[in-house]
């Protein structure tokens, strides 16, 4: 099982050292490569990542930067295309903002080994054994409510529309459908709905999640509204797609 870990970052100067410090020897031994993919940060994220990488004393960890700001969804596309090019079996996505725990990537790898037939192992913030820090009860139940609606409409269990810790099997993404998904924060929703359509087996795993940055209620409401619109467009075959080729998404080592 060849695994590429990718860490999308944007203005994570303070957080990325903590994310990288979570890679102990055992975890590094289980993966082929770790790539921090910076999305054009305006702070010193790249420099902080390079300094933290040197402390790990391994050639497995590299810092890359996108040619343009492709947003979070576009950086997922860079990660999948890079994993495919490198001949990987899986690509792990670990957000660089230190909300997820790096060490819990081990849990996802364990599940992938036990369930090789699953197309994705998805970190879940809202299961019984998930641990949330800094989430209000309104946000928790709002997310659970939207996931319940997704489960009812899609007729598939939905536990989380997209956390920052996931493990994807690349052979389920060989069709490159994801190139047409939005480049923004709702990319994972498009990906989940595509998995539902293809009847891909999915495994949700409870994770720890710490919310330390302020996010406005208006933004939460807007993301929830967008999620419901996407669901019903998908249900009636009216999905919106971007016209993007793989060559549009470019990233290089720095």
DRENBA-637475 format. One record per residue (C-alpha): residue number from 1; residue in three letters; chain; x, y, z. Coordinates in nm, 4 decimals, always signed. Layout:
N
<NUM, "ALA", "A", <X, Y, Z>>;
...
***
This chain:
254
<1, "UNK", "A", <+0.0000, +0.0000, +0.0000>>;
<2, "UNK", "A", <+0.1741, +0.3148, -0.1255>>;
<3, "UNK", "A", <+0.0440, +0.6292, +0.0414>>;
<4, "UNK", "A", <+0.1086, +0.9933, -0.0431>>;
<5, "UNK", "A", <+0.0171, +1.2385, +0.2334>>;
<6, "UNK", "A", <-0.0684, +1.5877, +0.1120>>;
<7, "UNK", "A", <-0.1136, +1.8872, +0.3396>>;
<8, "UNK", "A", <-0.3002, +2.1838, +0.1853>>;
<9, "UNK", "A", <-0.1980, +2.5129, +0.3461>>;
<10, "UNK", "A", <-0.2978, +2.8754, +0.3164>>;
<11, "UNK", "A", <-0.1706, +3.1245, +0.5736>>;
<12, "UNK", "A", <-0.0920, +2.8508, +0.8269>>;
<13, "UNK", "A", <+0.2399, +2.9937, +0.9447>>;
<14, "UNK", "A", <+0.1681, +2.9241, +1.3119>>;
<15, "UNK", "A", <-0.0083, +2.5918, +1.2677>>;
<16, "UNK", "A", <+0.1998, +2.4017, +1.0104>>;
<17, "UNK", "A", <+0.4942, +2.3370, +1.2491>>;
<18, "UNK", "A", <+0.2537, +2.1626, +1.4893>>;
<19, "UNK", "A", <+0.1011, +1.9595, +1.2064>>;
<20, "UNK", "A", <+0.4428, +1.8375, +1.0923>>;
<21, "UNK", "A", <+0.5581, +1.7677, +1.4480>>;
<22, "UNK", "A", <+0.2850, +1.5030, +1.4613>>;
<23, "UNK", "A", <+0.4700, +1.2821, +1.2124>>;
<24, "UNK", "A", <+0.6502, +1.0329, +1.4322>>;
<25, "UNK", "A", <+0.8823, +0.7652, +1.2938>>;
<26, "UNK", "A", <+0.6115, +0.4993, +1.2821>>;
<27, "UNK", "A", <+0.3780, +0.7169, +1.0770>>;
<28, "UNK", "A", <+0.6556, +0.8258, +0.8395>>;
<29, "UNK", "A", <+0.7523, +0.4623, +0.7892>>;
<30, "UNK", "A", <+0.3965, +0.3842, +0.6768>>;
<31, "UNK", "A", <+0.3867, +0.6426, +0.3961>>;
<32, "UNK", "A", <+0.5929, +0.6980, +0.0826>>;
<33, "UNK", "A", <+0.5982, +1.0754, +0.0801>>;
<34, "UNK", "A", <+0.4544, +1.3834, +0.2524>>;
<35, "UNK", "A", <+0.3969, +1.6971, +0.0444>>;
<36, "UNK", "A", <+0.2925, +2.0290, +0.1942>>;
<37, "UNK", "A", <+0.1029, +2.2075, -0.0860>>;
<38, "UNK", "A", <+0.0932, +2.5811, -0.0237>>;
<39, "UNK", "A", <-0.1794, +2.7705, -0.2030>>;
<40, "UNK", "A", <-0.0073, +3.1072, -0.2373>>;
<41, "UNK", "A", <+0.0031, +3.2067, +0.1291>>;
<42, "UNK", "A", <+0.0617, +3.5750, +0.2022>>;
<43, "UNK", "A", <+0.2361, +3.5044, +0.5334>>;
<44, "UNK", "A", <+0.5455, +3.2922, +0.6028>>;
<45, "UNK", "A", <+0.3789, +2.9525, +0.5754>>;
<46, "UNK", "A", <+0.6327, +2.8243, +0.3225>>;
<47, "UNK", "A", <+0.9295, +2.9280, +0.5347>>;
<48, "UNK", "A", <+0.7720, +2.7805, +0.8491>>;
<49, "UNK", "A", <+0.7033, +2.4540, +0.6661>>;
<50, "UNK", "A", <+1.0606, +2.4356, +0.5365>>;
<51, "UNK", "A", <+1.2021, +2.4933, +0.8852>>;
<52, "UNK", "A", <+0.9730, +2.2309, +1.0391>>;
<53, "UNK", "A", <+1.0567, +1.9856, +0.7615>>;
<54, "UNK", "A", <+1.4282, +2.0090, +0.8371>>;
<55, "UNK", "A", <+1.3593, +1.9111, +1.1980>>;
<56, "UNK", "A", <+1.2051, +1.5833, +1.0799>>;
<57, "UNK", "A", <+1.5383, +1.4859, +0.9229>>;
<58, "UNK", "A", <+1.3834, +1.2819, +0.6428>>;
<59, "UNK", "A", <+1.3834, +1.3079, +0.2650>>;
<60, "UNK", "A", <+1.0197, +1.1970, +0.2549>>;
<61, "UNK", "A", <+0.8798, +1.5431, +0.3317>>;
<62, "UNK", "A", <+0.8715, +1.8184, +0.0691>>;
<63, "UNK", "A", <+0.7224, +2.1672, +0.0411>>;
<64, "UNK", "A", <+0.5438, +2.2600, -0.2811>>;
<65, "UNK", "A", <+0.3579, +2.5710, -0.3918>>;
<66, "UNK", "A", <+0.0752, +2.6002, -0.6429>>;
<67, "UNK", "A", <+0.1356, +2.8125, -0.9528>>;
<68, "UNK", "A", <-0.1901, +2.9950, -0.8777>>;
<69, "UNK", "A", <-0.4392, +3.0042, -0.5927>>;
<70, "UNK", "A", <-0.6630, +2.7063, -0.6725>>;
<71, "UNK", "A", <-0.8501, +2.7226, -0.3413>>;
<72, "UNK", "A", <-0.9009, +2.4166, -0.1220>>;
<73, "UNK", "A", <-1.0814, +2.2095, -0.3833>>;
<74, "UNK", "A", <-0.8251, +2.2843, -0.6499>>;
<75, "UNK", "A", <-0.5478, +2.1809, -0.4124>>;
<76, "UNK", "A", <-0.7244, +1.8460, -0.3656>>;
<77, "UNK", "A", <-0.7054, +1.8074, -0.7429>>;
<78, "UNK", "A", <-0.3318, +1.8826, -0.7355>>;
<79, "UNK", "A", <-0.2944, +1.6154, -0.4658>>;
<80, "UNK", "A", <-0.4848, +1.3484, -0.6600>>;
<81, "UNK", "A", <-0.3046, +1.4209, -0.9862>>;
<82, "UNK", "A", <+0.0331, +1.4154, -0.8089>>;
<83, "UNK", "A", <-0.0463, +1.0852, -0.6398>>;
<84, "UNK", "A", <-0.1462, +0.9358, -0.9727>>;
<85, "UNK", "A", <+0.1725, +1.0611, -1.1382>>;
<86, "UNK", "A", <+0.3863, +0.9136, -0.8586>>;
<87, "UNK", "A", <+0.2157, +0.5746, -0.8826>>;
<88, "UNK", "A", <+0.0552, +0.5850, -0.5390>>;
<89, "UNK", "A", <-0.2330, +0.3664, -0.4242>>;
<90, "UNK", "A", <-0.3790, +0.6182, -0.1804>>;
<91, "UNK", "A", <-0.3685, +0.9919, -0.1208>>;
<92, "UNK", "A", <-0.4263, +1.1219, +0.2305>>;
<93, "UNK", "A", <-0.5456, +1.4781, +0.2785>>;
<94, "UNK", "A", <-0.4508, +1.6431, +0.6084>>;
<95, "UNK", "A", <-0.5396, +2.0103, +0.6428>>;
<96, "UNK", "A", <-0.2503, +2.2312, +0.7463>>;
<97, "UNK", "A", <-0.4476, +2.4349, +1.0007>>;
<98, "UNK", "A", <-0.3925, +2.1847, +1.2849>>;
<99, "UNK", "A", <-0.7628, +2.1268, +1.3451>>;
<100, "UNK", "A", <-0.7243, +1.7525, +1.2875>>;
<101, "UNK", "A", <-0.4617, +1.5482, +1.4735>>;
<102, "UNK", "A", <-0.1780, +1.4299, +1.2512>>;
<103, "UNK", "A", <-0.1333, +1.1161, +1.4609>>;
<104, "UNK", "A", <-0.4872, +1.0004, +1.3795>>;
<105, "UNK", "A", <-0.3847, +0.9400, +1.0196>>;
<106, "UNK", "A", <-0.2686, +0.6071, +1.1630>>;
<107, "UNK", "A", <-0.6337, +0.5208, +1.2332>>;
<108, "UNK", "A", <-0.7316, +0.5785, +0.8713>>;
<109, "UNK", "A", <-0.4413, +0.3711, +0.7413>>;
<110, "UNK", "A", <-0.5374, +0.0881, +0.9773>>;
<111, "UNK", "A", <-0.8942, +0.0980, +0.8455>>;
<112, "UNK", "A", <-0.7754, +0.0954, +0.4837>>;
<113, "UNK", "A", <-0.5667, -0.2133, +0.5533>>;
<114, "UNK", "A", <-0.8631, -0.3860, +0.7182>>;
<115, "UNK", "A", <-1.1068, -0.2735, +0.4473>>;
<116, "UNK", "A", <-0.9168, -0.2770, +0.1151>>;
<117, "UNK", "A", <-1.2457, -0.2822, -0.0762>>;
<118, "UNK", "A", <-1.3375, +0.0683, +0.0443>>;
<119, "UNK", "A", <-1.2737, +0.3587, -0.1913>>;
<120, "UNK", "A", <-1.2231, +0.6131, +0.0851>>;
<121, "UNK", "A", <-1.1688, +0.6239, +0.4595>>;
<122, "UNK", "A", <-1.3263, +0.9478, +0.5771>>;
<123, "UNK", "A", <-1.2488, +1.1197, +0.9052>>;
<124, "UNK", "A", <-1.5743, +1.2075, +1.0784>>;
<125, "UNK", "A", <-1.6361, +1.4852, +1.3304>>;
<126, "UNK", "A", <-1.9924, +1.3942, +1.4216>>;
<127, "UNK", "A", <-1.9976, +1.0258, +1.5155>>;
<128, "UNK", "A", <-2.0516, +0.8987, +1.8685>>;
<129, "UNK", "A", <-1.6805, +0.8558, +1.9422>>;
<130, "UNK", "A", <-1.5661, +1.1757, +1.7696>>;
<131, "UNK", "A", <-1.4036, +1.4376, +1.9926>>;
<132, "UNK", "A", <-1.4832, +1.8034, +1.9251>>;
<133, "UNK", "A", <-1.3177, +2.1041, +2.0844>>;
<134, "UNK", "A", <-1.4551, +2.4516, +2.0220>>;
<135, "UNK", "A", <-1.7720, +2.3438, +1.8386>>;
<136, "UNK", "A", <-2.0998, +2.4873, +1.9647>>;
<137, "UNK", "A", <-2.3922, +2.2487, +2.0055>>;
<138, "UNK", "A", <-2.5759, +2.4456, +1.7355>>;
<139, "UNK", "A", <-2.3039, +2.3669, +1.4825>>;
<140, "UNK", "A", <-2.2853, +2.0017, +1.5854>>;
<141, "UNK", "A", <-2.6585, +1.9438, +1.5511>>;
<142, "UNK", "A", <-2.6770, +2.1570, +1.2378>>;
<143, "UNK", "A", <-2.4165, +1.9333, +1.0747>>;
<144, "UNK", "A", <-2.5864, +1.6181, +1.1980>>;
<145, "UNK", "A", <-2.9152, +1.7442, +1.0578>>;
<146, "UNK", "A", <-2.7683, +1.8091, +0.7137>>;
<147, "UNK", "A", <-2.6008, +1.4681, +0.7147>>;
<148, "UNK", "A", <-2.9354, +1.3080, +0.8046>>;
<149, "UNK", "A", <-3.0961, +1.4817, +0.5052>>;
<150, "UNK", "A", <-2.8115, +1.3598, +0.2828>>;
<151, "UNK", "A", <-2.8601, +1.0050, +0.4084>>;
<152, "UNK", "A", <-3.2350, +1.0156, +0.3403>>;
<153, "UNK", "A", <-3.2084, +1.1676, -0.0075>>;
<154, "UNK", "A", <-2.9030, +0.9725, -0.1270>>;
<155, "UNK", "A", <-3.0093, +0.6471, +0.0428>>;
<156, "UNK", "A", <-2.6512, +0.6111, +0.1657>>;
<157, "UNK", "A", <-2.5140, +0.6742, +0.5155>>;
<158, "UNK", "A", <-2.3580, +1.0208, +0.5391>>;
<159, "UNK", "A", <-2.1756, +1.1113, +0.8602>>;
<160, "UNK", "A", <-1.9611, +1.4087, +0.7548>>;
<161, "UNK", "A", <-1.9694, +1.6126, +0.4330>>;
<162, "UNK", "A", <-1.5977, +1.6768, +0.4509>>;
<163, "UNK", "A", <-1.3459, +1.6986, +0.7338>>;
<164, "UNK", "A", <-0.9776, +1.7818, +0.7035>>;
<165, "UNK", "A", <-0.8487, +1.4265, +0.7482>>;
<166, "UNK", "A", <-0.9303, +1.1715, +0.4771>>;
<167, "UNK", "A", <-0.7697, +0.8832, +0.2881>>;
<168, "UNK", "A", <-0.8666, +0.8244, -0.0763>>;
<169, "UNK", "A", <-0.8008, +0.5185, -0.2927>>;
<170, "UNK", "A", <-0.6794, +0.6501, -0.6266>>;
<171, "UNK", "A", <-0.8173, +0.3785, -0.8513>>;
<172, "UNK", "A", <-1.1664, +0.5045, -0.7653>>;
<173, "UNK", "A", <-1.0660, +0.8474, -0.8979>>;
<174, "UNK", "A", <-0.9121, +0.7347, -1.2278>>;
<175, "UNK", "A", <-1.2135, +0.8688, -1.4171>>;
<176, "UNK", "A", <-1.1045, +1.2237, -1.3218>>;
<177, "UNK", "A", <-1.4651, +1.3253, -1.2572>>;
<178, "UNK", "A", <-1.3291, +1.5435, -0.9778>>;
<179, "UNK", "A", <-1.1736, +1.7843, -1.2285>>;
<180, "UNK", "A", <-1.5232, +1.9187, -1.2905>>;
<181, "UNK", "A", <-1.6001, +1.9774, -0.9232>>;
<182, "UNK", "A", <-1.5836, +2.3241, -0.7693>>;
<183, "UNK", "A", <-1.2428, +2.4477, -0.6591>>;
<184, "UNK", "A", <-1.3819, +2.6001, -0.3409>>;
<185, "UNK", "A", <-1.4445, +2.4715, +0.0112>>;
<186, "UNK", "A", <-1.7392, +2.2553, -0.0993>>;
<187, "UNK", "A", <-1.5238, +2.0281, -0.3190>>;
<188, "UNK", "A", <-1.5631, +1.7419, -0.0703>>;
<189, "UNK", "A", <-1.9408, +1.7596, -0.1059>>;
<190, "UNK", "A", <-1.9156, +1.7113, -0.4831>>;
<191, "UNK", "A", <-1.6731, +1.4246, -0.4258>>;
<192, "UNK", "A", <-1.9018, +1.2559, -0.1727>>;
<193, "UNK", "A", <-2.2009, +1.2794, -0.4069>>;
<194, "UNK", "A", <-1.9928, +1.1354, -0.6899>>;
<195, "UNK", "A", <-1.8979, +0.8439, -0.4655>>;
<196, "UNK", "A", <-2.2670, +0.7915, -0.3930>>;
<197, "UNK", "A", <-2.3497, +0.7891, -0.7642>>;
<198, "UNK", "A", <-2.0741, +0.5358, -0.8369>>;
<199, "UNK", "A", <-2.1787, +0.3259, -0.5345>>;
<200, "UNK", "A", <-1.8240, +0.3419, -0.3990>>;
<201, "UNK", "A", <-1.7833, +0.1771, -0.0594>>;
<202, "UNK", "A", <-1.6985, +0.4343, +0.2088>>;
<203, "UNK", "A", <-1.5859, +0.4009, +0.5689>>;
<204, "UNK", "A", <-1.6406, +0.6813, +0.8209>>;
<205, "UNK", "A", <-1.3987, +0.6905, +1.1147>>;
<206, "UNK", "A", <-1.4431, +0.9119, +1.4248>>;
<207, "UNK", "A", <-1.1643, +1.1658, +1.4698>>;
<208, "UNK", "A", <-1.0601, +1.4477, +1.7024>>;
<209, "UNK", "A", <-1.1233, +1.8011, +1.5781>>;
<210, "UNK", "A", <-1.0323, +2.1350, +1.7364>>;
<211, "UNK", "A", <-1.1916, +2.4568, +1.6103>>;
<212, "UNK", "A", <-0.9814, +2.7530, +1.7167>>;
<213, "UNK", "A", <-1.0393, +3.0066, +1.4381>>;
<214, "UNK", "A", <-1.3480, +3.2252, +1.4318>>;
<215, "UNK", "A", <-1.5961, +3.1356, +1.1584>>;
<216, "UNK", "A", <-1.8994, +3.3572, +1.1146>>;
<217, "UNK", "A", <-2.2496, +3.2140, +1.1455>>;
<218, "UNK", "A", <-2.3276, +3.3656, +0.8072>>;
<219, "UNK", "A", <-2.0545, +3.1545, +0.6529>>;
<220, "UNK", "A", <-2.1770, +2.8401, +0.8270>>;
<221, "UNK", "A", <-2.5298, +2.9119, +0.7062>>;
<222, "UNK", "A", <-2.4076, +2.9715, +0.3521>>;
<223, "UNK", "A", <-2.2110, +2.6449, +0.3413>>;
<224, "UNK", "A", <-2.5135, +2.4561, +0.4744>>;
<225, "UNK", "A", <-2.7391, +2.6184, +0.2166>>;
<226, "UNK", "A", <-2.4947, +2.5340, -0.0624>>;
<227, "UNK", "A", <-2.4731, +2.1735, +0.0600>>;
<228, "UNK", "A", <-2.8507, +2.1315, +0.0342>>;
<229, "UNK", "A", <-2.8655, +2.2936, -0.3099>>;
<230, "UNK", "A", <-2.5907, +2.0597, -0.4324>>;
<231, "UNK", "A", <-2.7728, +1.7573, -0.2915>>;
<232, "UNK", "A", <-3.0984, +1.8290, -0.4716>>;
<233, "UNK", "A", <-2.9232, +1.9239, -0.7957>>;
<234, "UNK", "A", <-2.7434, +1.5888, -0.7739>>;
<235, "UNK", "A", <-3.0674, +1.4026, -0.6998>>;
<236, "UNK", "A", <-3.2275, +1.5416, -1.0166>>;
<237, "UNK", "A", <-2.9177, +1.5116, -1.2364>>;
<238, "UNK", "A", <-2.8592, +1.8873, -1.2539>>;
<239, "UNK", "A", <-2.5052, +1.9058, -1.1139>>;
<240, "UNK", "A", <-2.2956, +2.2066, -1.2137>>;
<241, "UNK", "A", <-1.9467, +2.1315, -1.3429>>;
<242, "UNK", "A", <-1.6334, +2.3300, -1.4205>>;
<243, "UNK", "A", <-1.4563, +2.2925, -1.7530>>;
<244, "UNK", "A", <-1.1070, +2.2125, -1.6287>>;
<245, "UNK", "A", <-0.8255, +1.9949, -1.7601>>;
<246, "UNK", "A", <-0.5538, +1.8354, -1.5500>>;
<247, "UNK", "A", <-0.2989, +2.0771, -1.6976>>;
<248, "UNK", "A", <-0.4777, +2.3703, -1.5351>>;
<249, "UNK", "A", <-0.3554, +2.2625, -1.1909>>;
<250, "UNK", "A", <+0.0203, +2.3106, -1.1559>>;
<251, "UNK", "A", <+0.2391, +2.2900, -0.8460>>;
<252, "UNK", "A", <+0.6161, +2.2724, -0.7963>>;
<253, "UNK", "A", <+0.8616, +2.1964, -0.5190>>;
<254, "UNK", "A", <+1.0106, +2.5059, -0.3545>>;
***
